[in-house]
Amino acid sequence: MSIKFVFALCALLVGGGRVCAQEAVRLAYVDALSGGGASVGVARLKAFQFIAEQMNAKGGIQGRKLEIVPFDNKTNAQESVLQTQKAIDSGIRFITQGNGSAFGVAISEFIAKYNDRNPGKEVLYFNYSAIDPVLVNEKCNFWHFAWDANSDVKMEAIGNYIKKNAAIKKVYLINQDYSYGKSVRAAAREIIQSKRSDIEIVGDELHPFFKVTDFSPYIAKIQASGADSVITGNWGQDLALLLKAAGTLGLNVDWYTYYGVATAGIPITLKQVNLDHKVFGVVEGLANVDHASSRAFEAAWREKYGKDFVLYAPRQANEIIMFAKAVEEAKSFEPKDVAFALEDMKFDVFNGGQGFMRKDDHQFFQPIYVASTGALSKDEPFDEENTGWGNRVRAVIPADQTLTKTTCQMKRPAR
């Protein structure tokens, strides 16, 4: 429904302002609210709801309230599609999901097929965390937009950081055994070797996804390999249990991760096993970045929720604010119009600096931070999860140093 039509309808109705004020823009949150990914999924849901509250307090999206509608995918690909269909059946035309690339691929392919069959009723998929590069390469489509740096982009950032660290000589790879974990493994081999051909990869392991309860045997293998560093894309309980086992068994290595500084439950784990600034992560922002508006947001967030839930993924704010900006520029709430407005959009990101949504593949690029978790300095005001430990910026990789090639051959609808 176009903005012009909404305003015209309001003008025709007695008390129409009240009716229109009740017409919320609904964004379906299809993610894990139960199962192995629930700790992450629930935290991210609260973040979206808080961001929506902040936006609604300022007038919403073109005068309409933004409502986040949760759907539990139960950490399952088939259920992700079923819940997406359920959201569409209820009239929702904007879907967001992020945790689990296999689920993201399933949703992206389903929505593309749905849109082909239902012209004029199209749906958009806002992907805030699914980072398998296939989503912006061979499986790209016009209806999918990715706000998180994909696996290749993150590995490019890690590679640019460790190439300057001469102490790294032997690296062990351990990842989850599904499409995303395999993409991390492939990117690590290619990018690390291209930037530091002297580094030896002394181990390369894939483990079952969300089925391992004791990582001690894997830690023993890493110890035996003589590795000084480990690279992993693990997330959720697989990351928490892996790091817990490492700390408990006294494995003395540095960890280069995708989610070691941006996952609920990880700070508590690190503190418990005393991995003080031994775990590094690549993120698009964090609480202790010296940036006034993002620190003010973080303070307001903690005042509402306490320290148990923190904003781990500033990209969620980027997604929502860019959505609103696209509606404003398109002067329309139609998903197709919003999609065209998002293409090549430049945007001042949550933690400062500029990003852009690349038209070629709908991948968002922005400055990437390399950070670690541990004891805080006097200039770092925010700890995580009441641990007294927090995240520290170790390096900032400019957006133009994270660009990767794409093989996407996107088919666009007629305007």
C-alpha positions as CSV (number, residue, x, y, z in Angstrom):
1,M,0.0,0.0,0.0
2,S,1.5,3.3,-1.0
3,I,1.9,6.2,1.4
4,K,-0.2,8.4,-0.8
5,F,-3.0,5.8,-0.7
6,V,-2.8,5.5,3.1
7,F,-3.1,9.3,3.5
8,A,-6.0,9.4,1.0
9,L,-7.8,6.6,2.9
10,C,-7.3,8.5,6.2
11,A,-8.8,11.6,4.7
12,L,-12.0,9.8,3.7
13,L,-12.7,8.3,7.1
14,V,-14.2,10.0,10.1
15,G,-11.7,9.4,12.9
16,G,-9.4,8.1,10.2
17,G,-6.3,9.4,12.0
18,R,-7.0,7.0,14.8
19,V,-7.6,4.1,12.3
20,C,-4.4,4.9,10.4
21,A,-2.4,5.3,13.6
22,Q,-3.3,1.7,14.4
23,E,-2.0,0.4,11.1
24,A,1.4,-0.8,12.0
25,V,4.2,-1.8,9.6
26,R,4.8,-5.4,10.7
27,L,8.2,-7.0,10.4
28,A,8.2,-10.8,11.0
29,Y,11.2,-12.1,13.1
30,V,11.6,-15.7,12.0
31,D,14.4,-17.0,14.2
32,A,15.3,-19.5,17.0
33,L,13.3,-18.9,20.1
34,S,13.7,-22.5,21.2
35,G,16.4,-25.2,20.5
36,G,20.1,-24.8,20.4
37,G,20.0,-21.3,19.0
38,A,17.5,-19.9,21.4
39,S,19.9,-17.9,23.6
40,V,21.0,-15.9,20.6
41,G,17.5,-15.7,19.0
42,V,15.8,-14.3,22.1
43,A,18.5,-11.7,22.7
44,R,18.3,-10.5,19.1
45,L,14.5,-10.4,19.3
46,K,14.7,-8.0,22.3
47,A,17.1,-5.9,20.4
48,F,14.7,-5.5,17.4
49,Q,11.9,-4.7,19.8
50,F,13.9,-2.1,21.6
51,I,15.0,-0.5,18.3
52,A,11.4,-0.4,17.1
53,E,10.4,1.2,20.4
54,Q,13.0,3.9,19.9
55,M,11.9,4.5,16.3
56,N,8.2,4.6,17.3
57,A,8.9,7.2,20.0
58,K,10.2,9.4,17.2
59,G,7.1,8.9,15.0
60,G,7.7,5.4,13.5
61,I,8.1,4.9,9.8
62,Q,6.4,7.7,7.9
63,G,3.9,8.0,10.8
64,R,3.2,4.3,11.1
65,K,4.3,2.2,14.1
66,L,6.8,-0.5,13.5
67,E,5.8,-3.8,15.1
68,I,8.2,-6.8,15.4
69,V,6.2,-10.1,15.2
70,P,8.1,-13.1,16.4
71,F,7.9,-16.6,14.8
72,D,9.9,-19.5,16.3
73,N,11.9,-21.5,13.6
74,K,13.0,-23.9,16.3
75,T,16.5,-23.8,14.9
76,N,15.3,-25.8,11.9
77,A,15.4,-25.1,8.2
78,Q,12.0,-26.7,7.4
79,E,10.4,-24.9,10.2
80,S,11.9,-21.6,9.0
81,V,10.0,-22.0,5.7
82,L,6.8,-23.0,7.5
83,Q,7.0,-20.0,9.8
84,T,7.8,-17.6,6.9
85,Q,4.7,-18.9,5.1
86,K,2.7,-18.4,8.3
87,A,3.9,-14.8,8.5
88,I,3.0,-14.2,4.8
89,D,-0.4,-15.7,5.3
90,S,-1.0,-13.2,8.1
91,G,-0.4,-10.4,5.7
92,I,3.2,-9.6,6.6
93,R,5.4,-8.6,3.7
94,F,8.8,-7.9,5.4
95,I,10.7,-10.8,7.0
96,T,13.9,-10.7,9.0
97,Q,16.1,-13.6,10.0
98,G,19.7,-14.2,10.7
99,N,20.8,-17.1,12.9
100,G,21.8,-20.0,10.7
101,S,22.8,-19.7,7.1
102,A,21.1,-22.9,6.1
103,F,17.8,-21.4,7.4
104,G,18.6,-18.2,5.6
105,V,19.2,-19.9,2.3
106,A,15.9,-21.8,2.7
107,I,14.0,-18.6,3.4
108,S,15.6,-16.7,0.6
109,E,14.8,-19.4,-2.0
110,F,11.3,-19.7,-0.7
111,I,10.6,-16.0,-0.9
112,A,12.1,-15.7,-4.4
113,K,9.7,-18.5,-5.6
114,Y,6.8,-17.0,-3.8
115,N,7.3,-13.6,-5.4
116,D,7.5,-15.2,-8.8
117,R,4.1,-16.8,-8.3
118,N,2.5,-13.8,-6.6
119,P,3.3,-10.6,-8.6
120,G,2.0,-7.5,-6.7
121,K,2.2,-9.3,-3.4
122,E,6.0,-9.5,-3.1
123,V,7.8,-10.1,0.2
124,L,11.3,-8.8,1.2
125,Y,13.8,-10.7,3.2
126,F,16.1,-8.6,5.5
127,N,19.0,-10.9,6.5
128,Y,20.8,-9.6,9.6
129,S,23.2,-12.4,10.4
130,A,23.1,-15.4,7.9
131,I,26.6,-15.0,6.4
132,D,27.1,-17.9,4.0
133,P,28.6,-16.2,0.9
134,V,26.3,-18.2,-1.4
135,L,23.5,-15.9,-0.4
136,V,25.2,-13.0,-2.2
137,N,26.8,-15.1,-4.9
138,E,25.3,-18.1,-6.7
139,K,22.1,-18.0,-4.7
140,C,21.5,-14.3,-4.7
141,N,18.2,-12.8,-5.6
142,F,16.6,-9.3,-5.8
143,W,14.4,-9.9,-2.7
144,H,17.3,-10.6,-0.3
145,F,19.4,-8.0,1.5
146,A,22.4,-8.9,3.8
147,W,23.4,-6.5,6.6
148,D,26.0,-8.6,8.3
149,A,29.4,-9.0,6.6
150,N,29.4,-12.4,5.0
151,S,31.9,-15.1,5.8
152,D,34.4,-14.0,3.1
153,V,34.3,-10.4,4.2
154,K,34.9,-11.3,7.9
155,M,37.8,-13.6,6.9
156,E,39.2,-10.8,4.8
157,A,39.2,-8.6,7.9
158,I,40.8,-11.3,10.1
159,G,43.4,-11.9,7.4
160,N,44.3,-8.2,7.3
161,Y,44.7,-8.2,11.1
162,I,46.8,-11.4,11.5
163,K,49.1,-10.6,8.5
164,K,50.7,-8.0,10.8
165,N,51.1,-10.4,13.7
166,A,54.4,-12.3,13.2
167,A,53.8,-14.4,16.3
168,I,51.1,-16.4,14.5
169,K,52.8,-19.4,12.9
170,K,50.5,-22.4,13.3
171,V,46.7,-22.2,12.9
172,Y,44.1,-24.8,13.6
173,L,40.6,-24.6,11.9
174,I,37.5,-25.9,13.7
175,N,34.0,-25.3,12.3
176,Q,30.4,-26.5,12.3
177,D,29.6,-29.2,9.8
178,Y,27.1,-27.5,7.5
179,S,27.2,-25.0,4.6
180,Y,28.2,-22.0,6.7
181,G,31.0,-23.8,8.6
182,K,32.3,-25.2,5.3
183,S,32.4,-21.7,3.8
184,V,34.4,-20.4,6.8
185,R,36.9,-23.2,6.4
186,A,37.3,-22.5,2.7
187,A,37.7,-18.8,3.2
188,A,40.2,-19.3,6.0
189,R,42.4,-21.5,3.9
190,E,42.3,-19.2,0.8
191,I,42.6,-15.8,2.5
192,I,45.1,-16.7,5.3
193,Q,47.4,-18.5,2.8
194,S,47.2,-15.5,0.4
195,K,48.2,-13.0,3.1
196,R,50.6,-15.1,5.1
197,S,51.9,-18.1,3.1
198,D,54.3,-18.8,5.9
199,I,51.5,-19.8,8.3
200,E,51.0,-23.5,8.6
201,I,47.5,-24.9,9.0
202,V,48.1,-27.7,11.4
203,G,44.5,-29.0,11.8
204,D,41.2,-28.7,10.0
205,E,38.1,-30.1,11.7
206,L,34.4,-30.1,11.1
207,H,32.1,-31.2,14.0
208,P,28.4,-32.0,14.1
209,F,26.2,-28.9,14.3
210,F,24.7,-28.3,17.8
211,K,25.1,-31.9,18.8
212,V,28.5,-31.9,20.6
213,T,28.1,-31.5,24.4
214,D,31.7,-32.1,25.3
215,F,34.5,-30.5,23.2
216,S,37.3,-31.9,25.3
217,P,38.4,-34.5,22.6
218,Y,38.6,-31.6,20.0
219,I,40.7,-29.5,22.5
220,A,43.0,-32.4,23.0
221,K,43.6,-32.6,19.2
222,I,44.4,-28.8,19.1
223,Q,46.8,-29.1,22.0
224,A,48.6,-32.0,20.2
225,S,48.9,-30.1,17.0
226,G,51.1,-27.4,18.5
227,A,48.8,-24.6,17.2
228,D,49.3,-21.1,18.5
229,S,46.0,-19.8,17.1
230,V,42.6,-21.2,16.3
231,I,40.1,-19.9,13.7
232,T,36.5,-20.7,14.0
233,G,33.1,-19.5,12.8
234,N,31.2,-21.3,15.5
235,W,28.2,-19.6,17.1
236,G,25.7,-20.3,19.8
237,Q,26.2,-23.2,22.2
238,D,28.9,-24.7,19.9
239,L,31.1,-21.7,20.5
240,A,30.3,-21.4,24.2
241,L,31.1,-25.1,24.9
242,L,34.2,-25.1,22.7
243,L,35.7,-22.1,24.6
244,K,34.6,-23.5,27.9
245,A,36.5,-26.7,27.2
246,A,39.5,-24.8,26.0
247,G,39.7,-22.7,29.2
248,T,39.0,-25.7,31.5
249,L,41.8,-27.7,29.9
250,G,44.2,-24.8,29.8
251,L,44.7,-24.5,26.1
252,N,46.9,-21.5,25.6
253,V,46.1,-20.2,22.1
254,D,44.6,-17.1,20.6
255,W,41.1,-17.5,19.2
256,Y,40.1,-15.7,16.0
257,T,36.3,-16.0,15.7
258,Y,33.3,-14.5,14.0
259,Y,31.1,-14.4,17.2
260,G,33.5,-14.5,20.1
261,V,32.6,-10.9,21.1
262,A,29.1,-10.7,19.9
263,T,27.1,-13.7,21.2
264,A,25.0,-14.0,24.3
265,G,26.5,-16.2,27.0
266,I,30.1,-15.9,25.7
267,P,31.3,-13.2,28.1
268,I,30.2,-15.3,31.1
269,T,31.9,-18.3,29.7
270,L,35.2,-16.4,29.0
271,K,35.2,-15.0,32.5
272,Q,34.5,-18.4,34.1
273,V,37.5,-20.0,32.4
274,N,39.7,-16.9,32.5
275,L,40.3,-16.4,28.8
276,D,41.3,-12.8,29.3
277,H,41.6,-11.0,25.9
278,K,42.5,-14.4,24.3
279,V,39.3,-14.5,22.1
280,F,39.1,-12.1,19.2
281,G,36.1,-11.4,17.0
282,V,35.2,-9.4,13.9
283,V,32.1,-7.2,14.4
284,E,30.5,-4.2,12.8
285,G,30.4,-2.3,16.1
286,L,30.5,-2.7,19.9
287,A,29.5,-0.9,23.0
288,N,32.9,0.6,23.9
289,V,33.5,2.2,20.5
290,D,34.2,5.9,21.3
291,H,31.1,7.2,19.5
292,A,28.6,9.4,21.3
293,S,25.2,8.4,19.8
294,S,25.9,4.6,19.9
295,R,27.1,4.9,23.6
296,A,23.9,6.9,24.4
297,F,21.8,4.1,22.8
298,E,23.7,1.5,24.7
299,A,23.1,3.3,28.0
300,A,19.4,3.6,27.3
301,W,19.3,-0.1,26.4
302,R,21.0,-1.2,29.6
303,E,18.7,1.1,31.7
304,K,15.7,-0.9,30.3
305,Y,17.1,-4.4,30.3
306,G,20.0,-4.3,32.7
307,K,23.3,-5.9,31.7
308,D,21.8,-9.4,31.0
309,F,21.0,-8.4,27.4
310,V,23.3,-6.2,25.4
311,L,23.2,-5.0,21.9
312,Y,25.5,-7.5,20.3
313,A,24.5,-6.8,16.7
314,P,24.4,-3.1,15.8
315,R,23.6,-4.2,12.2
316,Q,20.0,-4.7,13.5
317,A,19.8,-0.9,14.0
318,N,21.4,-0.3,10.6
319,E,18.8,-2.6,9.0
320,I,15.8,-0.9,10.6
321,I,16.9,2.7,10.0
322,M,17.8,1.9,6.4
323,F,14.4,0.3,6.0
324,A,12.8,3.5,7.2
325,K,15.0,5.6,4.9
326,A,14.1,3.4,1.9
327,V,10.4,3.8,2.6
328,E,10.9,7.6,2.8
329,E,12.9,7.8,-0.4
330,A,10.6,5.4,-2.3
331,K,7.4,7.1,-0.8
332,S,6.0,3.7,-0.7
333,F,5.7,0.6,1.6
334,E,5.6,-1.7,-1.4
335,P,8.5,-4.2,-1.0
336,K,9.6,-3.9,-4.6
337,D,9.8,-0.1,-4.2
338,V,11.7,-0.4,-0.9
339,A,14.1,-2.9,-2.5
340,F,15.0,-0.5,-5.4
341,A,15.5,2.3,-2.8
342,L,17.9,0.2,-0.8
343,E,20.2,-0.5,-3.7
344,D,23.4,1.5,-3.5
345,M,22.1,3.3,-0.5
346,K,24.8,5.1,1.5
347,F,24.3,5.2,5.2
348,D,26.1,6.6,8.4
349,V,26.3,3.4,10.4
350,F,25.4,2.9,14.1
351,N,28.9,3.1,15.5
352,G,30.2,5.8,13.1
353,G,31.6,5.8,9.6
354,Q,29.8,5.2,6.3
355,G,28.5,2.0,4.8
356,F,26.7,1.1,1.6
357,M,24.4,-1.5,0.2
358,R,26.1,-2.9,-2.9
359,K,23.6,-3.1,-5.8
360,D,25.4,-6.0,-7.5
361,D,24.6,-8.5,-4.8
362,H,22.7,-6.7,-2.0
363,Q,25.7,-7.1,0.4
364,F,26.2,-4.3,2.9
365,F,29.7,-3.0,3.5
366,Q,30.9,-0.9,6.4
367,P,34.0,-0.5,8.7
368,I,34.7,-3.7,10.6
369,Y,36.2,-3.9,14.1
370,V,38.6,-6.5,15.4
371,A,37.9,-6.8,19.1
372,S,38.7,-8.9,22.2
373,T,37.0,-9.6,25.5
374,G,38.5,-9.3,28.9
375,A,39.3,-6.9,31.8
376,L,38.3,-3.3,31.1
377,S,40.4,-0.2,31.0
378,K,39.2,3.2,32.5
379,D,38.2,4.3,29.0
380,E,35.9,1.4,28.4
381,P,32.7,2.0,30.3
382,F,30.5,-1.0,29.3
383,D,31.1,-4.5,30.6
384,E,29.1,-7.5,29.3
385,E,26.6,-9.7,31.1
386,N,27.6,-8.4,34.6
387,T,31.0,-10.0,34.3
388,G,33.1,-6.9,34.8
389,W,34.7,-7.8,31.5
390,G,34.0,-6.1,28.3
391,N,35.0,-5.7,24.7
392,R,38.1,-3.8,23.5
393,V,38.7,-2.4,20.0
394,R,42.0,-3.8,18.7
395,A,41.7,-2.6,15.1
396,V,39.3,-1.0,12.6
397,I,39.3,-2.3,9.0
398,P,38.0,0.4,6.6
399,A,35.0,-0.7,4.4
400,D,37.0,-0.4,1.2
401,Q,39.5,-2.9,2.6
402,T,36.8,-5.6,3.1
403,L,35.4,-5.6,-0.4
404,T,35.1,-9.0,-2.0
405,K,34.2,-10.1,-5.5
406,T,30.7,-11.5,-6.2
407,T,29.5,-13.9,-8.8
408,C,25.9,-12.8,-8.4
409,Q,23.9,-12.5,-11.6
410,M,20.8,-10.8,-10.3
411,K,17.5,-10.7,-12.2
412,R,15.6,-7.6,-11.4
413,P,11.8,-7.1,-11.8
414,A,10.4,-4.3,-14.0
415,R,9.9,-1.1,-12.1
